[in-house]
Amino acid sequence: MFTCLVCRSLCIEATQLEAIELAHRHGFASVEARGDELAQLSERDLQRLLDGLRERSLCFGMAGLPIDMRRDGERFADGLRQLPKLAQTLLRCGVTRLGCSIVPAHDELTYADNFRQHTERITAIALVLGDHGIRFGLEYCATPALRHGKRHAFIHSLPQLRELITAIAAPNLGLVLDSWHWWMSGSPAPELASLRREEIIAVDLNDAPAGSTQEQLGDRQRELPGATGVIDLPQFVGALRRLDYDGPVRAESFEFPGWQAPREQVCAASASALRQVLR
């Protein structure tokens, strides 16, 4: 496992170059690839950025999906047409992992209809990414608040997500595991034990505030990894170690106490928390 800085997951505004410098200064092993920025660089500027990345002993850990799978068919098709160019840029940068989360509710589509739409659209995305050697990770979101007020609940647990991945059957498709959503879903230990190493594309670590139930918390009310011990990270990380997982591990703590501090301080706290939990 290796640490990866994702600025947006810490509520930090930063360009790709700024994120690289922050990752280097605070001892991260990798940094998120901002595909939209990278795709706009000239060949000369891109090469300079990649040279700087290597000089700092960094690599890109993962990129995010620029396509909203919930939008209308025309917008999705437009995003899909642009995806090969982005994938080429990511491949040029050595990015082999890309991920996105599944929104766990919908106001219009029933579970079955939403499942069908996700199957069709993810299949198309996975095919493009697979042609460029990029693995595609999907994340389930279990926070109850994300489903409140919505007419139709959708995928919000590990078994449900694995059912979707099995239905698609793309060889480069896998999971983004998040300790927060694992805790939120009440996932039992056997679920983690049933995973295979090749299923896991990336991992997010965080903790939860003490004294609150899952129903009381908003999705962004989190803590740095290991801050409270509410989430059983030794069990979660221990399961990953037994699988010999060797991919990126990211802190996704959003609005934790102290998130509004200067970004250098936030990055330092995040890096320290990750290192302690992984030790």
TAHUFEN-V930379 format. One record per backbone hydrogen bond with DSSP energy under -0.5 kcal/mol. NH is the residue of the N-H (numbers start at 1). CO is the residue of the C=O. If there is no record, write none. Layout:
nh=NH co=CO
nh=NH co=CO
This chain:
nh=2 co=247
nh=4 co=249
nh=5 co=30
nh=6 co=4
nh=7 co=5
nh=9 co=6
nh=10 co=7
nh=11 co=8
nh=12 co=7
nh=14 co=12
nh=19 co=15
nh=20 co=16
nh=21 co=17
nh=22 co=18
nh=23 co=19
nh=24 co=20
nh=25 co=21
nh=26 co=22
nh=27 co=24
nh=28 co=23
nh=30 co=3
nh=31 co=59
nh=32 co=5
nh=33 co=62
nh=34 co=32
nh=35 co=33
nh=37 co=34
nh=38 co=34
nh=39 co=35
nh=40 co=36
nh=40 co=37
nh=41 co=37
nh=41 co=38
nh=46 co=42
nh=47 co=43
nh=48 co=44
nh=49 co=45
nh=50 co=46
nh=51 co=47
nh=52 co=48
nh=53 co=49
nh=54 co=50
nh=55 co=51
nh=56 co=52
nh=57 co=54
nh=58 co=53
nh=59 co=29
nh=61 co=31
nh=63 co=97
nh=64 co=33
nh=65 co=99
nh=69 co=67
nh=71 co=68
nh=76 co=72
nh=77 co=73
nh=78 co=74
nh=79 co=75
nh=80 co=76
nh=81 co=77
nh=82 co=78
nh=83 co=79
nh=84 co=80
nh=86 co=82
nh=87 co=83
nh=88 co=84
nh=89 co=85
nh=90 co=86
nh=91 co=87
nh=92 co=88
nh=93 co=89
nh=94 co=91
nh=95 co=90
nh=96 co=94
nh=98 co=135
nh=99 co=63
nh=100 co=137
nh=102 co=139
nh=103 co=101
nh=106 co=152
nh=114 co=110
nh=115 co=111
nh=116 co=112
nh=117 co=113
nh=118 co=114
nh=119 co=115
nh=120 co=116
nh=121 co=117
nh=122 co=118
nh=123 co=119
nh=124 co=120
nh=125 co=121
nh=126 co=122
nh=127 co=123
nh=128 co=124
nh=129 co=125
nh=130 co=126
nh=131 co=127
nh=132 co=128
nh=132 co=129
nh=133 co=130
nh=134 co=129
nh=135 co=96
nh=136 co=172
nh=137 co=98
nh=137 co=135
nh=138 co=174
nh=139 co=100
nh=141 co=155
nh=142 co=140
nh=145 co=217
nh=146 co=143
nh=147 co=144
nh=148 co=144
nh=150 co=147
nh=152 co=106
nh=153 co=151
nh=154 co=104
nh=161 co=157
nh=162 co=158
nh=163 co=159
nh=164 co=160
nh=165 co=161
nh=166 co=162
nh=167 co=163
nh=168 co=164
nh=169 co=165
nh=173 co=170
nh=174 co=136
nh=175 co=199
nh=176 co=138
nh=177 co=175
nh=177 co=202
nh=179 co=204
nh=182 co=178
nh=183 co=179
nh=184 co=180
nh=185 co=181
nh=186 co=183
nh=187 co=182
nh=191 co=188
nh=192 co=188
nh=193 co=189
nh=194 co=190
nh=195 co=192
nh=199 co=196
nh=200 co=196
nh=200 co=197
nh=201 co=175
nh=201 co=199
nh=202 co=175
nh=203 co=248
nh=204 co=177
nh=205 co=250
nh=207 co=223
nh=209 co=221
nh=212 co=209
nh=216 co=213
nh=217 co=213
nh=217 co=214
nh=221 co=218
nh=222 co=220
nh=222 co=253
nh=223 co=207
nh=227 co=224
nh=233 co=231
nh=236 co=232
nh=237 co=233
nh=238 co=234
nh=239 co=235
nh=240 co=236
nh=241 co=237
nh=242 co=238
nh=243 co=239
nh=244 co=241
nh=245 co=240
nh=249 co=2
nh=250 co=203
nh=251 co=4
nh=252 co=205
nh=252 co=250
nh=254 co=9
nh=255 co=220
nh=256 co=254
nh=259 co=256
nh=261 co=258
nh=265 co=262
nh=266 co=262
nh=267 co=263
nh=268 co=264
nh=269 co=265
nh=270 co=266
nh=271 co=267
nh=272 co=268
nh=273 co=269
nh=274 co=270
nh=275 co=271
nh=276 co=272
nh=277 co=273
nh=278 co=274
nh=279 co=275
